[in-house]
Amino acid sequence: MKHHSSDETIILIPARMASTRLPDKPLADIAGKPMIVQVADRAREAGMGRIVVAVDDDRVYEAVANAGYEVVMTGQQHQSGSDRIYEALRKVDPEGKAKAVINVQGDLPTIDPRIIQAALRPLENRAVDIATLAVEIKEEADKTASQVVKVVGAPIGATRLRSLYFTRATAPWGDGPLYHHVGLYVYRREALERFVSLPRSFLEERERLEQLRALEHGMRIDVEIVNDVPLGVDTPEDLEKARRILEGRKEQS
């Protein structure tokens, strides 16, 4: 398997302060570090290249810089995560060295670094514009839950789908596995440039899923199937869970 050389790949981690359910979310303490720094640590463990945290708040900027990570201030006006990522990319890599941009959400402090590595694999095929992840749904309730986004795709390998649609509905119909979309994206640089220049699309607005804009405009998104959904920290309960996981890890090491 051909790896991108490290300067060709950049991991961008967006940290947004505006969370309603968990105020000051990126700064929440987990095992002695702010959550956003724990995410950067997981990214570093993936060993994929340069890591930059994109922030919209001075306190988060300071916390990330104090931990020794590269950090960039982005605007607060962004419609979507991809817009923030693109602004950060232009600021930190104006000469266009990075060919692949990995977008790791800033609320995944326990993410397995191997999942970040897996997300890059679909880009080995030149025809793929964007790569992302999915996990087979095991819980019955998740099959019909609208917050669990499903990816509908054509299998093109043991662990690979070419996506045809993403939906909050239960799909596809009939017997067989359903896949939970994990919102970690890898963009070819030119695909990200094109994506942010496109107008919001009909199905994107209707399903409230940004990735549908890419599909509606004929871009190709391939999906690597992995084993575990990383814990996204959205609520105080999630935060406690993340603390237990990372405290346990700290004691073992």
C-alpha positions, -999 to 999 in steps of 0.1 A, spaced: 0 0 0 15 33 -11 14 59 17 13 96 9 46 112 20 40 131 52 41 166 37 15 156 11 -10 149 39 -24 173 64 -48 166 93 -70 195 101 -90 195 133 -118 220 136 -127 231 172 -159 251 176 -169 267 208 -205 271 200 -219 238 214 -253 242 230 -253 209 249 -218 212 262 -206 247 268 -168 253 261 -167 218 247 -131 219 232 -117 229 266 -134 202 286 -108 184 307 -103 147 298 -75 129 317 -57 161 324 -58 176 290 -84 197 271 -105 176 248 -91 193 217 -56 184 227 -66 148 232 -79 147 196 -46 162 184 -28 135 204 -48 108 186 -40 124 152 -3 125 161 -5 87 170 -18 81 135 16 94 122 1 108 89 19 141 86 13 177 96 -15 184 122 -32 218 124 -61 227 148 -85 253 133 -101 273 161 -125 303 165 -117 313 200 -87 328 218 -88 304 248 -88 273 226 -60 288 205 -39 292 236 -47 257 250 -36 241 217 -5 263 213 5 255 249 3 218 241 28 224 213 5 219 183 1 241 153 -30 262 155 -48 287 132 -76 311 139 -105 309 115 -137 330 112 -169 325 130 -191 330 100 -187 295 85 -218 277 72 -201 243 76 -171 224 87 -157 221 52 -157 259 49 -137 262 81 -113 235 69 -108 252 36 -101 286 52 -75 269 75 -59 251 46 -54 282 26 -39 300 56 -14 272 67 -6 258 33 -8 287 8 17 271 -16 -5 239 -19 19 213 -7 -8 192 9 -25 170 -17 -48 152 8 -67 169 36 -79 147 65 -107 164 85 -109 149 120 -137 163 141 -126 181 173 -149 161 195 -134 126 190 -109 124 219 -109 86 220 -107 79 182 -85 50 172 -56 64 152 -59 33 129 -93 46 118 -77 79 107 -52 58 87 -79 37 72 -98 68 59 -70 76 35 -71 43 17 -99 49 -8 -78 78 -23 -54 52 -37 -80 51 -65 -75 82 -86 -112 84 -95 -122 90 -59 -126 127 -48 -135 122 -12 -131 93 13 -150 87 45 -158 59 69 -187 37 79 -195 10 105 -220 -18 102 -251 -11 124 -256 -37 151 -281 -20 174 -317 -23 163 -326 12 175 -298 28 154 -314 13 122 -343 38 124 -327 66 144 -326 98 122 -294 110 140 -276 79 128 -268 87 92 -268 57 69 -246 54 38 -261 35 9 -233 22 -13 -222 -4 -39 -196 -29 -24 -164 -27 -44 -142 -47 -21 -143 -65 13 -141 -32 32 -151 -7 6 -183 9 -7 -187 34 -35 -214 57 -20 -246 63 -39 -265 81 -12 -264 92 25 -297 95 44 -312 98 78 -339 73 67 -335 35 70 -319 24 37 -314 4 17 -346 -17 20 -345 -55 22 -322 -80 38 -286 -72 45 -263 -49 65 -270 -12 71 -240 11 75 -236 40 99 -217 69 84 -188 82 105 -182 118 96 -144 118 92 -135 130 57 -104 129 35 -105 153 6 -82 156 -24 -72 192 -22 -89 200 -56 -120 182 -44 -122 204 -13 -117 235 -34 -145 225 -57 -168 214 -29 -167 247 -10 -173 266 -43 -205 247 -50 -239 261 -40 -258 242 -13 -279 215 -29 -315 204 -28 -309 171 -11 -283 186 12 -309 211 25 -336 184 28 -316 157 46 -294 183 63 -263 164 52 -235 184 36 -219 154 18 -250 151 -5 -238 184 -22 -208 165 -35 -228 135 -47 -255 158 -64 -227 175 -83 -213 142 -95 -183 139 -72 -173 104 -60 -172 95 -24 -158 61 -14 -163 46 20 -139 25 41 -157 1 64 -142 0 99 -152 -18 131 -160 8 156 -178 41 157 -156 66 175 -172 82 205 -184 117 196 -186 139 227 -218 159 226 -233 155 260 -221 155 297 -227 117 296 -204 113 265 -178 134 283 -179 111 313 -175 81 290 -145 96 273 -129 104 307 -133 68 318 -117 55 286 -87 78 287 -82 77 324 -80 39 321 -55 42 293 -34 66 314 -33 41 343 -22 13 320 7 31 305 
